[in-house]
Amino acid sequence: MRLLIVDDETGFAEVLCKRMRRRGVEAASAESGDEAVRLLRREEFDVAIVDLKLQGMNGIEILKVFRLMVPEMPVLMLTGHGSEEARDECIKLGAAGYLSKPVEFDRLLDKALELSAGRERA
């Protein structure tokens, strides 16, 4: 599985990438929406994990762009500042899931693997 992590908390994204790689997942990270879009233009990813609150382009805007660029790629939204309204909007816009920080690593990994497996079956 190839995973794209979009989070402006660099330390969090780096640790998450390292832990994913230790579990056999190819992971790349982007600190901004613009960087994520550039990566997605150059490489294929099976699943994206996108933080809701980012500088510049926010997670909802990134979700909309990803849905246009690669509609079949599941996008899992992750946030430390969640609300029911934000969750509902993300799901309405096509997010495959919505998790709140802090999230247990194994739960995040399991969800990403589940989404990737669902994409492979489709």
TILOZA-692607 format. One line per field, with one value per residue: residue number from 1; residue in three letters; x, y, z of N, C-alpha, C, CB in turn. Coordinates in pm, 1 decimal, padded with zeros to 6 digits. Glycine has a CB too. Example, Ala and Ser with C-alpha at 12.3 -4.5 7.8 and 13.67 -1.06 7.14 Angstrom:
i	c(1|2)
aa	c(ala|ser)
n.xx	c(01319.0|01285.0)
n.yy	c(-00569.0|-00225.0)
n.zz	c(00780.0|00708.0)
ca.xx	c(01230.0|01367.0)
ca.yy	c(-00450.0|-00106.0)
ca.zz	c(00780.0|00714.0)
c.xx	c(01320.0|01290.0)
c.yy	c(-00330.0|00003.0)
c.zz	c(00780.0|00787.0)
cb.xx	c(01130.8|01408.4)
cb.yy	c(-00447.3|-00059.8)
cb.zz	c(00904.6|00572.5)
***
This chain:
i	c(1|2|3|4|5|6|7|8|9|10|11|12|13|14|15|16|17|18|19|20|21|22|23|24|25|26|27|28|29|30|31|32|33|34|35|36|37|38|39|40|41|42|43|44|45|46|47|48|49|50|51|52|53|54|55|56|57|58|59|60|61|62|63|64|65|66|67|68|69|70|71|72|73|74|75|76|77|78|79|80|81|82|83|84|85|86|87|88|89|90|91|92|93|94|95|96|97|98|99|100|101|102|103|104|105|106|107|108|109|110|111|112|113|114|115|116|117|118|119|120|121|122)
aa	c(met|arg|leu|leu|ile|val|asp|asp|glu|thr|gly|phe|ala|glu|val|leu|cys|lys|arg|met|arg|arg|arg|gly|val|glu|ala|ala|ser|ala|glu|ser|gly|asp|glu|ala|val|arg|leu|leu|arg|arg|glu|glu|phe|asp|val|ala|ile|val|asp|leu|lys|leu|gln|gly|met|asn|gly|ile|glu|ile|leu|lys|val|phe|arg|leu|met|val|pro|glu|met|pro|val|leu|met|leu|thr|gly|his|gly|ser|glu|glu|ala|arg|asp|glu|cys|ile|lys|leu|gly|ala|ala|gly|tyr|leu|ser|lys|pro|val|glu|phe|asp|arg|leu|leu|asp|lys|ala|leu|glu|leu|ser|ala|gly|arg|glu|arg|ala)
n.xx	c(00084.1|00047.9|00077.0|-00034.3|00034.9|-00096.4|-00016.1|00045.2|00187.5|00491.0|00657.6|00473.4|00382.6|00623.4|00693.3|00469.4|00497.5|00740.7|00665.2|00467.6|00621.6|00779.8|00592.5|00564.9|00438.8|00440.6|00509.4|00451.3|00491.5|00330.4|00343.2|00163.3|-00131.0|-00070.6|00178.8|00097.6|-00074.0|00110.9|00269.7|00075.6|00028.5|00261.4|00298.3|00141.1|-00103.0|-00252.9|-00416.7|-00508.1|-00427.6|-00551.4|-00505.1|-00743.1|-00718.9|-00512.9|-00245.0|-00297.6|-00435.4|-00706.6|-00803.3|-01055.3|-01068.5|-00852.3|-00949.3|-01160.8|-01012.8|-00856.7|-01064.6|-01143.7|-00906.5|-00824.9|-01063.2|-01113.4|-00943.3|-00935.5|-00991.4|-00894.7|-00992.2|-00834.1|-00825.3|-00753.9|-00924.9|-01203.7|-01550.0|-01900.6|-02025.7|-01812.9|-01725.3|-01954.5|-01964.5|-01724.3|-01772.3|-01994.4|-01870.1|-01723.0|-01524.5|-01363.7|-01357.0|-01332.3|-01134.3|-01045.7|-00776.3|-00604.9|-00513.3|-00500.4|-00217.3|-00236.6|-00509.0|-00536.8|-00365.9|-00497.6|-00740.8|-00650.0|-00540.3|-00771.4|-00921.5|-00754.6|-00760.3|-01028.8|-01033.5|-00873.8|-01035.3|-01241.0)
n.yy	c(-00118.3|00221.9|00523.1|00852.2|01115.4|01405.6|01669.3|01949.9|01946.2|01875.9|01700.3|01507.8|01398.6|01292.5|01097.9|00932.4|00844.2|00698.9|00496.6|00369.8|00274.7|00088.1|-00106.9|-00204.1|-00040.3|00181.3|00512.8|00860.4|01209.2|01531.1|01877.3|02071.3|02168.4|02240.1|02114.5|01849.4|01815.5|01844.7|01613.8|01415.9|01448.5|01348.0|01090.7|00774.1|00696.5|00481.4|00539.5|00835.2|01029.1|01299.6|01595.3|01801.1|02073.0|02296.8|02515.5|02766.2|02600.8|02426.8|02112.1|02030.6|02161.8|02037.0|01774.5|01808.7|01871.0|01636.2|01451.8|01529.9|01490.7|01218.4|01027.2|00768.0|00719.8|00655.5|00889.5|00967.2|01156.5|01342.9|01484.4|01718.1|01899.9|01853.4|01853.9|01781.1|01895.3|01945.5|01682.6|01573.2|01730.1|01654.4|01380.3|01404.1|01521.7|01314.6|01188.8|00898.4|00833.5|00954.6|01055.2|01136.8|01316.6|01261.8|00963.4|00612.3|00444.5|00183.0|00166.7|00363.8|00261.5|00015.9|00112.5|00247.3|00030.3|-00123.0|00049.5|00059.2|-00208.8|-00230.3|-00063.3|-00206.2|-00423.8|-00311.2)
n.zz	c(00000.0|-00079.7|00082.9|00140.7|00350.1|00478.3|00661.0|00860.3|01091.6|01124.9|01275.2|01369.7|01126.0|01022.7|01215.9|01193.8|00926.5|00948.7|01130.3|00978.7|00764.1|00898.6|00930.5|00680.3|00497.5|00228.7|00265.4|00224.2|00292.7|00310.8|00380.1|00319.4|00132.5|-00131.8|-00170.5|-00138.7|-00359.7|-00566.9|-00519.5|-00564.3|-00832.3|-00940.9|-00839.4|-00760.0|-00516.6|-00276.3|-00062.3|00115.1|00400.0|00557.5|00735.7|00894.8|00970.8|00833.8|00731.5|00482.8|00214.9|00338.2|00499.4|00399.7|00154.4|00029.5|00022.6|-00163.0|-00396.8|-00424.3|-00471.3|-00724.3|-00871.7|-00829.5|-00808.2|-00717.6|-00505.6|-00165.5|00096.1|00412.4|00677.2|00933.4|01251.3|01513.5|01597.0|01586.3|01482.8|01479.2|01260.0|01083.2|01040.6|00918.4|00685.6|00560.3|00509.4|00341.7|00124.3|00029.0|00181.8|00306.7|00566.8|00908.9|01161.1|01499.5|01650.5|01958.4|01790.1|01806.2|01681.9|01567.9|01513.0|01317.5|01118.0|01064.9|00960.3|00729.7|00586.6|00550.9|00387.0|00163.7|00082.6|00012.8|-00207.3|-00384.5|-00437.4|-00575.7)
ca.xx	c(00000.0|00115.9|-00001.5|00003.1|-00004.3|-00093.3|-00028.0|00145.8|00267.5|00597.6|00700.3|00369.9|00383.7|00746.3|00681.2|00367.6|00559.8|00838.2|00592.8|00402.8|00726.1|00817.4|00486.4|00562.2|00358.3|00515.1|00442.3|00511.1|00416.6|00328.6|00309.0|00062.3|-00214.6|00002.1|00278.6|00024.3|-00120.7|00229.5|00302.9|-00028.5|00046.2|00380.8|00297.9|00011.2|-00121.6|-00372.8|-00497.9|-00453.7|-00471.3|-00542.1|-00543.8|-00847.9|-00672.4|-00381.0|-00220.9|-00326.1|-00546.0|-00742.6|-00829.4|-01175.9|-01030.1|-00767.7|-01040.8|-01229.3|-00915.6|-00824.8|-01180.7|-01139.6|-00785.8|-00823.1|-01187.7|-01117.1|-00852.7|-00999.4|-00929.4|-00929.3|-00969.7|-00780.6|-00823.3|-00752.5|-01022.0|-01321.3|-01687.9|-01994.4|-02050.3|-01697.4|-01729.8|-02064.0|-01925.7|-01621.5|-01836.9|-02077.4|-01780.1|-01661.5|-01420.8|-01390.6|-01361.4|-01301.0|-01083.8|-00998.1|-00648.6|-00504.0|-00566.8|-00404.4|-00152.1|-00290.7|-00642.5|-00514.3|-00310.9|-00604.4|-00837.2|-00584.7|-00532.0|-00908.6|-00958.2|-00673.4|-00813.0|-01155.8|-01003.4|-00821.1|-01147.5|-01332.5)
ca.yy	c(00000.0|00352.7|00613.3|00993.5|01180.4|01551.2|01727.3|02054.6|01914.9|01798.2|01591.5|01404.8|01333.3|01213.8|00979.9|00846.5|00781.1|00599.0|00382.3|00299.7|00202.6|-00029.3|-00206.7|-00244.4|00052.5|00291.3|00635.3|00990.0|01314.2|01667.8|01971.5|02166.7|02121.9|02255.9|02007.2|01723.9|01811.4|01816.4|01471.9|01333.8|01456.9|01271.0|00954.3|00714.5|00655.6|00400.4|00604.2|00959.7|01072.1|01445.7|01671.7|01897.5|02210.7|02321.0|02651.4|02775.8|02514.4|02340.8|01972.9|02016.5|02202.6|01929.1|01664.3|01840.3|01859.0|01493.9|01384.8|01560.9|01434.4|01072.1|00999.7|00634.0|00711.0|00688.5|00995.2|00957.9|01285.6|01330.6|01618.3|01740.5|02007.8|01803.7|01885.5|01699.4|01962.6|01920.5|01541.2|01554.4|01791.6|01569.5|01258.9|01446.8|01551.5|01192.7|01129.5|00758.4|00820.8|01075.4|01016.3|01247.2|01303.9|01161.1|00835.9|00503.6|00411.8|00059.6|00196.1|00438.5|00166.0|-00077.4|00183.1|00269.8|-00099.5|-00158.4|00133.0|00015.3|-00338.5|-00202.2|-00004.6|-00312.5|-00509.9|-00236.3)
ca.zz	c(00000.0|-00082.3|00166.0|00142.5|00474.7|00463.9|00794.8|00877.3|01210.0|01062.2|01363.5|01368.0|00994.6|01009.5|01302.0|01133.8|00809.0|00995.3|01187.1|00867.6|00690.3|00978.7|00911.4|00540.4|00418.0|00166.7|00308.3|00192.1|00361.2|00258.4|00486.9|00272.7|00022.7|-00258.1|-00178.2|-00157.0|-00498.6|-00650.0|-00502.1|-00626.4|-00978.2|-00979.4|-00787.6|-00728.1|-00378.2|-00255.5|00040.6|00170.6|00532.8|00548.4|00854.0|00861.8|00993.0|00774.8|00683.7|00339.4|00174.0|00451.4|00466.9|00317.0|00018.2|-00023.7|-00007.5|-00289.0|-00506.5|-00439.8|-00531.7|-00867.7|-00933.0|-00819.7|-00735.9|-00659.1|-00390.7|-00038.3|00176.2|00553.5|00742.0|01068.6|01309.8|01656.6|01619.9|01516.3|01519.0|01401.4|01132.3|00996.3|01003.0|00822.5|00558.4|00498.5|00458.8|00227.9|00012.2|-00021.0|00267.2|00338.3|00711.7|00984.5|01292.9|01582.2|01721.2|01925.6|01743.0|01823.7|01555.2|01509.8|01457.8|01193.7|01021.4|01026.4|00874.7|00600.3|00518.5|00512.3|00271.7|00050.3|00038.6|-00053.6|-00338.5|-00470.7|-00477.4|-00663.9)
c.xx	c(00088.1|00022.9|00053.7|-00053.6|00011.2|-00120.8|00081.1|00222.9|00377.0|00639.9|00601.9|00374.1|00506.7|00739.3|00580.7|00423.2|00656.4|00768.1|00522.1|00505.4|00770.6|00715.4|00471.0|00478.8|00450.3|00440.6|00522.9|00428.0|00430.4|00282.8|00198.5|-00020.3|-00143.7|00104.8|00210.8|-00023.4|-00003.9|00268.9|00203.2|-00022.1|00160.0|00372.0|00155.0|00009.2|-00251.5|-00471.4|-00429.0|-00512.7|-00446.4|-00590.0|-00644.8|-00798.2|-00529.4|-00368.7|-00249.3|-00450.0|-00581.8|-00779.3|-00951.0|-01146.0|-00943.6|-00854.0|-01111.1|-01136.2|-00882.1|-00939.6|-01184.8|-01022.5|-00789.4|-00948.0|-01192.6|-01026.9|-00927.5|-00919.5|-00985.3|-00893.9|-00929.6|-00775.6|-00816.4|-00856.2|-01155.6|-01452.7|-01777.5|-02020.5|-01936.9|-01697.1|-01836.0|-02028.8|-01822.9|-01683.4|-01921.7|-01991.9|-01702.1|-01548.5|-01461.8|-01399.4|-01313.8|-01259.5|-01033.0|-00864.1|-00676.1|-00572.3|-00459.1|-00349.5|-00214.6|-00429.9|-00629.9|-00462.2|-00419.5|-00704.4|-00778.3|-00576.2|-00669.8|-00951.9|-00881.6|-00725.7|-00945.3|-01135.6|-00955.0|-00932.2|-01236.8|-01290.3)
c.yy	c(00123.9|00454.6|00754.5|01055.7|01331.0|01612.0|01831.1|02042.7|01818.8|01679.7|01476.6|01326.8|01244.8|01086.2|00881.8|00773.4|00670.6|00475.4|00302.0|00216.2|00078.1|-00141.4|-00246.6|-00156.6|00158.7|00419.4|00757.6|01095.6|01447.6|01758.2|02068.6|02103.9|02130.4|02145.3|01872.4|01708.3|01781.7|01669.5|01382.9|01339.8|01367.5|01123.3|00906.2|00673.5|00577.7|00467.5|00734.0|00981.9|01221.9|01509.8|01778.4|02041.8|02225.1|02468.6|02654.9|02695.5|02422.8|02200.1|01951.2|02055.9|02095.4|01809.8|01687.7|01822.9|01712.4|01419.4|01409.7|01491.5|01282.1|01028.9|00863.0|00619.4|00748.0|00795.0|00985.2|01090.6|01262.2|01469.8|01616.5|01844.1|01971.4|01856.4|01796.7|01761.3|01935.6|01775.8|01518.1|01612.8|01705.8|01444.1|01292.7|01471.5|01429.4|01136.2|00987.3|00734.8|00948.1|01030.5|01139.0|01214.1|01325.0|01030.5|00729.9|00465.1|00288.6|00081.4|00268.7|00346.0|00070.4|-00012.1|00206.4|00139.5|-00144.4|-00079.3|00091.8|-00116.2|-00320.3|-00145.4|-00112.5|-00403.2|-00442.1|-00242.2)
c.zz	c(00000.0|-00017.2|00158.0|00269.3|00456.4|00601.4|00812.3|01008.7|01163.9|01147.1|01363.7|01237.3|00977.9|01092.1|01242.5|01011.5|00851.2|01049.7|01078.0|00791.1|00765.5|00964.4|00765.1|00449.1|00359.2|00199.6|00268.2|00263.2|00289.5|00372.0|00447.3|00161.5|-00110.4|-00277.0|-00202.7|-00301.0|-00591.8|-00640.4|-00575.0|-00778.7|-01025.7|-00944.3|-00764.7|-00581.9|-00368.0|-00160.8|00080.9|00309.5|00537.5|00678.3|00812.4|00869.4|00942.9|00740.2|00533.0|00306.2|00291.9|00404.2|00379.0|00172.8|-00047.8|-00062.4|-00141.0|-00409.0|-00531.7|-00506.7|-00682.0|-00936.6|-00940.2|-00741.5|-00668.1|-00536.5|-00262.3|00037.0|00317.7|00619.4|00887.6|01128.9|01461.1|01695.8|01556.9|01569.4|01434.1|01264.8|01034.1|00948.9|00896.4|00686.1|00485.3|00436.7|00336.1|00103.2|-00036.1|00061.4|00303.3|00488.6|00777.2|01123.7|01367.0|01645.6|01870.0|01886.4|01763.3|01687.4|01490.4|01450.0|01324.3|01083.6|00972.4|00931.5|00735.7|00520.5|00469.2|00388.4|00147.0|-00005.8|-00034.6|-00192.0|-00434.8|-00520.3|-00580.1|-00808.8)
cb.xx	c(-00095.4|00153.7|-00003.4|-00048.9|00081.3|-00198.4|-00018.8|00080.0|00179.0|00716.9|00718.8|00231.3|00379.2|00867.6|00638.4|00244.0|00634.1|00929.6|00490.6|00333.5|00846.4|00831.8|00353.9|00512.7|00245.4|00530.3|00419.9|00516.7|00463.7|00234.1|00431.6|00128.6|-00341.9|00071.1|00362.7|-00095.1|-00188.6|00348.4|00306.3|-00166.2|00073.1|00502.2|00378.6|-00018.4|-00122.3|-00334.8|-00518.6|-00484.4|-00394.9|-00624.9|-00419.2|-00966.3|-00681.2|-00358.5|-00073.5|-00206.4|-00508.2|-00859.7|-00845.6|-01291.3|-00954.4|-00660.4|-01144.5|-01283.7|-00786.6|-00793.3|-01311.8|-01130.1|-00663.1|-00690.4|-01302.5|-01077.1|-00729.5|-01014.3|-00955.8|-00855.3|-01096.9|-00638.9|-00944.6|-00614.2|-00970.2|-01323.1|-01720.8|-02126.7|-02067.0|-01565.5|-01757.8|-02192.8|-01869.5|-01515.0|-01924.5|-02156.2|-01683.1|-01612.7|-01398.1|-01282.9|-01277.2|-01423.4|-00971.7|-01100.2|-00541.5|-00407.9|-00611.2|-00469.9|-00002.7|-00296.6|-00725.5|-00415.0|-00194.5|-00677.3|-00878.2|-00443.3|-00472.3|-01006.5|-00932.1|-00526.4|-00831.5|-01238.1|-00897.0|-00716.2|-01230.4|-01341.0)
cb.yy	c(00000.2|00396.3|00565.1|01068.3|01128.9|01601.3|01617.9|02189.9|01852.1|01886.3|01642.6|01467.3|01438.2|01296.7|01020.6|00929.3|00886.4|00659.1|00430.3|00400.4|00293.9|00009.1|-00153.1|-00381.5|00117.9|00271.9|00634.2|01015.7|01327.4|01681.2|02049.3|02297.9|02201.2|02392.3|02001.8|01717.4|01944.9|01905.5|01435.4|01378.7|01601.9|01329.6|00946.0|00592.5|00778.1|00263.8|00510.4|01081.5|00995.1|01498.6|01736.4|01879.2|02249.2|02232.5|02697.8|02726.7|02430.3|02402.2|01895.8|02103.0|02337.6|01886.6|01647.8|01983.8|01938.7|01430.5|01433.6|01712.2|01478.4|01020.3|01011.0|00532.3|00803.7|00562.3|01138.0|00838.6|01375.5|01263.1|01694.7|01784.2|02142.3|01657.1|02038.6|01682.3|02113.9|01952.9|01452.9|01618.8|01932.6|01529.8|01193.0|01574.6|01660.1|01216.4|01214.9|00669.6|00702.8|01175.3|00910.5|01280.8|01407.2|01138.4|00844.0|00380.9|00389.0|-00050.5|00281.5|00554.1|00086.5|-00129.0|00318.1|00329.1|-00206.2|-00131.9|00280.7|00000.4|-00433.3|-00106.6|00107.3|-00394.9|-00549.1|-00091.6)
cb.zz	c(00121.5|-00230.2|00311.2|00014.7|00595.6|00357.0|00905.4|00869.8|01327.1|01035.1|01504.5|01388.2|00882.9|01051.9|01445.3|01094.6|00724.1|01103.5|01291.6|00772.4|00664.7|01126.2|00963.9|00531.4|00504.3|00010.2|00459.8|00035.9|00505.5|00131.7|00527.6|00223.4|00017.2|-00263.3|-00048.5|-00061.3|-00538.0|-00607.4|-00353.2|-00578.7|-01020.5|-00913.4|-00657.0|-00819.3|-00282.5|-00201.4|00164.7|00077.2|00650.0|00428.6|00922.8|00955.2|01143.6|00648.3|00715.0|00255.7|00046.1|00530.2|00591.2|00373.3|00021.0|00080.1|00105.2|-00285.5|-00474.5|-00303.4|-00466.3|-00889.0|-00855.6|-00749.4|-00829.9|-00762.9|-00410.5|00048.2|00114.3|00622.8|00733.4|01069.1|01266.7|01702.4|01562.3|01522.0|01497.5|01477.3|01153.5|01069.9|01126.2|00875.2|00582.0|00602.6|00569.0|00264.0|00052.2|-00154.0|00396.3|00278.5|00758.3|00989.6|01280.1|01690.4|01667.3|02045.0|01592.2|01894.1|01577.0|01616.0|01557.3|01217.8|01084.2|01150.9|00938.6|00620.7|00612.9|00629.5|00302.0|00091.9|00158.8|00028.9|-00325.5|-00396.1|-00355.4|-00620.4)
***
